[in-house]
Amino acid sequence: MGLSPWLSAPFSAFARAGVLEAVLFGAHVAHYPTGIRQEKPVAPGPGGPHPPVLLLHGFTDNRSVFVLLRRHLAADGRRRVEAYNYSPLTRDVRAAAGRVARRVEELCERTGRERVDLVGHSLGGLVGRYYVQRLGGDARVRTLVTLGSPHSGTRVAPFMDAHPLVRQIRPDSPLIAELRTPAPGCRTRCVAFWSGWDELMVPAGTARIEHPDLVAENIEVRGVGHLALAVHPAVAAAVRRALDGPGPAAAEAPGEAAPAA
């Protein structure tokens, strides 16, 4: 891949992306307390012609990160959008995926739908993929969208290896090796958004889904950092297109776009 985009890009582009990440981080910290409690399930009913969407947050985060994305996905009333908080004390991706499986079953029962869509940011995307690929979730999940998720493991922040969950998302971990194993007949369509500007994905391409048995589309977003992938309006619009059905769903950062198959 050569030099990191953070080092080789023009300073103005670097500065814009860095400032955006800083502003979004501050706003998210302020808004974080509003998403600590698990949301109450809404009343039974299909909630529109499209499958319901379940949002999965990242490591130590909660559903508050999805305020803008959720509003965008639900804007036309054609789909029900809900968010699920798995515990910030989670120490195992497999256990979190098992809890997501139960939440999906409950959502299907409440809405009368056979299948749902999952959208996961960062670790949430990996949890969703484990559920789909290893726990039979492909029977329930029509489309899995991931935003900056470490599908091949990330080498960022080696000082955090004391945390068992961080050890699971290293490139050489047993969990990542498990996700490389065959998954013949997987029925879920996968769409992975990734960015060369994602400071938490090292290398950046780890956020791509590269598996011969998975139907996957990888979409590169330029000029957008890790947190911005969950809130940027251009990414939100592309996620909505991805959920509307198969076909190009390229996301445009300000002035730039790069779909990557």
C-alpha positions in Angstrom: 0.0 0.0 0.0 3.0 2.3 0.4 3.0 5.3 2.7 0.0 5.7 5.0 -2.5 8.2 3.5 -2.1 10.2 6.7 1.6 10.7 5.8 1.4 11.0 2.0 -1.7 13.1 1.5 -1.7 16.9 1.1 -1.6 18.6 4.4 -5.0 20.3 3.7 -6.7 16.9 3.2 -5.0 15.5 6.3 -6.0 18.5 8.3 -9.6 18.4 7.2 -9.9 14.7 8.1 -8.2 15.2 11.4 -10.3 18.2 12.4 -13.5 16.3 11.4 -12.5 13.3 13.6 -11.7 15.6 16.6 -15.0 17.5 16.3 -17.0 14.2 15.9 -15.1 12.7 18.9 -16.0 15.6 21.1 -19.6 15.6 20.0 -19.8 11.9 20.6 -18.3 12.0 24.1 -20.9 14.7 25.0 -23.7 12.5 23.5 -22.4 9.2 24.8 -24.5 9.1 28.1 -27.8 9.2 26.1 -27.0 5.8 24.6 -25.9 3.9 27.7 -29.3 2.3 28.5 -30.7 -0.4 26.2 -33.5 1.0 24.1 -37.0 -0.3 24.5 -38.3 -2.5 21.7 -41.0 -0.7 19.7 -44.5 -2.2 19.2 -44.9 -5.3 17.0 -45.4 -4.7 13.3 -43.4 -4.9 10.0 -42.4 -1.3 10.0 -42.2 -0.8 6.2 -41.6 -2.8 3.1 -37.8 -3.2 3.7 -36.4 -5.6 6.3 -35.8 -4.1 9.7 -32.2 -2.9 10.4 -30.3 -3.7 13.6 -27.3 -1.4 14.4 -24.3 -2.8 16.2 -21.8 -0.3 17.8 -18.1 -0.7 18.3 -15.7 -1.5 21.2 -16.6 0.4 24.4 -19.2 2.4 22.5 -23.0 2.3 22.6 -26.0 3.1 20.3 -25.4 6.9 20.6 -22.9 6.7 17.8 -25.7 5.9 15.4 -28.0 8.9 15.9 -27.3 10.5 12.5 -27.1 7.2 10.6 -30.3 5.9 12.1 -32.2 9.1 11.2 -31.0 8.8 7.6 -31.9 5.1 7.3 -35.4 5.6 8.8 -36.2 8.9 7.1 -38.7 7.7 4.5 -40.5 5.3 6.8 -39.7 2.3 4.6 -37.7 0.4 7.2 -37.7 -0.1 11.0 -34.3 0.8 12.5 -33.2 -0.3 15.9 -29.9 -0.4 17.8 -28.6 -3.0 20.2 -26.1 -2.4 23.0 -23.9 -5.4 23.7 -22.2 -4.8 27.1 -19.1 -2.5 27.2 -17.6 -5.2 29.4 -17.8 -7.7 26.6 -14.6 -9.8 26.5 -15.4 -12.2 23.7 -16.6 -11.6 20.1 -18.2 -15.0 20.0 -20.3 -14.4 23.2 -21.4 -11.0 21.8 -22.4 -12.7 18.5 -24.5 -15.1 20.5 -26.4 -12.3 22.2 -26.9 -10.6 18.8 -28.4 -13.9 17.5 -31.0 -13.9 20.3 -31.7 -10.2 19.6 -32.2 -10.9 15.9 -34.6 -13.7 16.7 -36.6 -11.4 18.9 -36.7 -8.8 16.2 -37.9 -11.2 13.6 -40.7 -12.5 15.9 -41.8 -9.0 16.8 -41.9 -7.7 13.2 -43.1 -10.9 11.6 -40.1 -10.8 9.2 -38.0 -13.8 8.2 -34.8 -11.8 7.6 -33.2 -8.6 8.9 -30.3 -6.3 7.8 -27.3 -5.7 10.1 -25.1 -2.6 10.1 -22.0 -2.7 12.4 -19.4 0.0 13.1 -15.9 -1.1 14.0 -16.1 -4.2 16.3 -19.8 -4.3 15.8 -19.2 -5.3 12.1 -17.0 -8.2 13.2 -19.5 -9.4 15.7 -22.2 -9.3 13.0 -19.9 -11.2 10.6 -19.2 -13.9 13.2 -22.9 -14.4 13.8 -23.5 -14.6 10.0 -20.6 -16.8 9.1 -20.1 -19.1 12.2 -23.5 -19.2 14.1 -25.9 -19.7 11.2 -27.0 -16.1 11.1 -27.0 -16.2 7.3 -30.5 -17.7 7.6 -31.7 -14.5 9.2 -29.5 -11.8 7.8 -30.1 -10.6 4.3 -27.4 -7.9 4.1 -24.5 -7.2 6.5 -22.9 -3.8 6.2 -19.7 -3.1 8.1 -18.1 0.3 8.7 -14.4 0.2 9.5 -14.4 -3.3 10.9 -11.1 -5.3 11.4 -12.0 -8.3 9.2 -8.4 -9.4 8.9 -7.3 -8.0 12.3 -5.7 -4.7 13.2 -2.2 -4.0 14.7 -3.2 -0.7 16.2 -2.4 0.1 19.9 -0.2 -2.9 20.9 -0.2 -1.6 24.4 -3.9 -2.6 24.7 -3.2 -6.4 24.3 -3.9 -7.0 27.9 -7.6 -6.7 27.0 -8.8 -10.1 25.8 -11.2 -8.5 23.2 -8.3 -6.6 21.7 -6.2 -9.8 21.5 -9.1 -11.3 19.5 -8.9 -8.7 16.8 -5.2 -9.1 16.1 -4.2 -10.5 12.7 -2.8 -13.7 14.2 -5.6 -14.4 16.6 -7.6 -17.7 16.7 -10.8 -15.7 16.1 -9.5 -14.1 12.9 -8.2 -17.5 11.8 -11.7 -18.9 12.4 -13.2 -16.3 10.1 -10.8 -17.4 7.4 -12.2 -20.9 7.4 -14.6 -22.1 4.7 -18.2 -20.8 4.7 -19.8 -22.6 1.8 -23.3 -21.5 0.9 -23.4 -18.4 3.1 -26.6 -16.6 2.1 -25.8 -13.2 3.5 -24.7 -10.4 1.1 -21.8 -8.4 2.7 -20.9 -4.7 2.1 -17.7 -3.5 3.8 -16.9 0.2 3.9 -13.2 1.0 4.5 -11.0 4.0 4.5 -7.3 4.5 4.0 -7.7 7.4 6.5 -9.0 5.0 9.2 -6.5 5.5 12.0 -7.7 2.4 13.9 -7.4 -0.1 11.0 -3.7 -1.1 10.6 -3.3 -1.8 7.8 -6.3 0.1 6.4 -7.2 -2.8 4.0 -8.0 -5.0 7.0 -11.5 -3.4 6.9 -12.1 -5.2 3.6 -13.9 -8.5 3.5 -11.7 -11.0 1.6 -13.2 -14.4 1.7 -13.8 -16.8 -1.3 -17.1 -18.1 0.1 -18.7 -14.7 0.9 -20.6 -12.5 -1.5 -18.9 -9.2 -0.6 -18.6 -5.7 -2.0 -15.8 -3.5 -0.6 -16.3 0.2 -0.8 -13.4 2.6 -0.2 -14.2 6.0 1.3 -11.5 8.7 1.0 -10.9 11.5 3.4 -12.9 10.0 6.2 -11.6 8.6 9.5 -12.8 5.8 11.8 -15.5 7.6 13.7 -16.7 9.6 10.7 -17.6 6.3 8.9 -20.5 6.0 11.3 -21.8 9.6 11.0 -20.8 11.0 7.6 -23.8 11.8 5.5 -22.2 10.5 2.3 -21.5 7.2 4.0 -25.0 7.1 5.4 -26.5 7.6 1.9 -24.3 4.8 0.6 -25.3 2.5 3.4 -29.0 3.2 2.6 -28.3 2.4 -1.1 -26.6 -0.8 -0.1 -29.7 -1.8 2.0 -32.1 -0.9 -0.8 -30.6 -3.7 -2.9 -27.6 -5.0 -4.8 -25.7 -2.6 -7.1 -23.0 0.0 -6.7 -23.2 1.9 -3.4 -20.1 4.1 -3.7 -19.7 6.6 -0.9 -18.4 10.0 -1.5 -16.4 11.9 1.0 -16.2 15.7 0.3 -15.0 15.9 -3.3 -13.8 12.3 -3.5 -15.2 8.8 -4.2 -13.6 5.5 -4.8 -15.6 2.3 -5.0 -13.4 -0.8 -4.6 -14.6 -4.2 -5.6 
